[in-house]
Amino acid sequence: MNFIAMDFETANRQPDSACSLAIVAVRDNQIVNNFYTLIDPQSKFDYWNTRINGISSTTVAGAPNFTQVWPHIAPLFTEDQLVAAHNARFDIKVLQSTLARYQIDAPHFLSVDTVKTSRKLYPELPNHKLNTVADHLQIQLDNHHNALADSYACANILLTEVQQFGPDPIKKLVTIA
C-alpha cells in the first residue's frame, strides 16, 4: 500500500492557524520518508494549544509561513494520492482553511481516517484516540501531539490494519477530500 500520513498542530482554535506539519510517506507497505516543519501561523497562540502541543510564538520564530511550505509538499496532494490522518476531518480542514487564508486553491486527494478505520476494525476499544489505538496495536507513540510522532503513529496504525485485515476494509472507507 502507498500513502502519506499527515498531521497538523494549530496555534489556536482557528483551523487556519497551522503551526507545525508532518508527513510520513509509505511506499509498498514501508515507511520510506518523512517531512516535518514548524510553521509561523501569523496569528496568535492560545494558551491551551501551546499547553497541548508545546509550540509557542517563540518556538516558531524564524519558521516559514505556510506559503513558503506549500510548494515543497503540494506535489504530494494529487487526485490519486491517498492521505491518511487520525481524525482526518480536523487535519483536512486545517489544510483547506490555511490554503484558503493564503488564497491558494485546495487540491483534491483521496483520504482515509484512522479514527474511522479503528472504529470499524477494533470496536472493542474504549475510545479511538490516537494514543489508545497505538497502545492497543503496540505502536510506539512517545511524543503525542508532536506532528511527526503522530504522523508515524498514524502510518503504523494503517499499516497494521492492512496487515491484519487486508486492504479491502480500508478501501471502503476512502473518501475524496
SULMO-V182384 format. One record per backbone hydrogen bond with DSSP energy under -1.0 kcal/mol. CO is the residue of the C=O (numbers start at 0). NH is the residue of the N-H. Records with the same first field share a line. If there is no record, write none. Layout:
# SULMO-V182384
CO = NH ; NH
This chain:
# SULMO-V182384
0 = 28
2 = 25
3 = 83
4 = 23
6 = 21
8 = 18 ; 19
10 = 45
13 = 16
16 = 10
18 = 38
19 = 8
20 = 36
21 = 6
22 = 34
23 = 4
24 = 31 ; 32
25 = 2
26 = 29
29 = 26
32 = 24
34 = 22
36 = 20
45 = 49
46 = 50
47 = 51
48 = 52
49 = 53
55 = 59
59 = 62
63 = 39
64 = 67 ; 68
65 = 69
68 = 71
69 = 73
72 = 75
73 = 76
75 = 77
77 = 80
80 = 109
81 = 3
82 = 111
83 = 5
84 = 113
86 = 89 ; 90
87 = 91
88 = 92
89 = 93
90 = 94
91 = 95
92 = 96
93 = 97
94 = 98
95 = 99
96 = 100
97 = 101
98 = 103
99 = 102
108 = 176
109 = 82
110 = 174
111 = 84
112 = 116
113 = 117
114 = 118
115 = 119
116 = 120
117 = 121
121 = 124
128 = 132
129 = 133
130 = 134
131 = 135
132 = 136
133 = 138
134 = 137
142 = 145
145 = 149
146 = 150
147 = 151
148 = 152
149 = 153
150 = 154
151 = 155
152 = 156
153 = 157
154 = 158
155 = 159
156 = 160
157 = 161
158 = 162
159 = 163
160 = 164
161 = 165
166 = 170
167 = 171
169 = 172
170 = 173
174 = 110
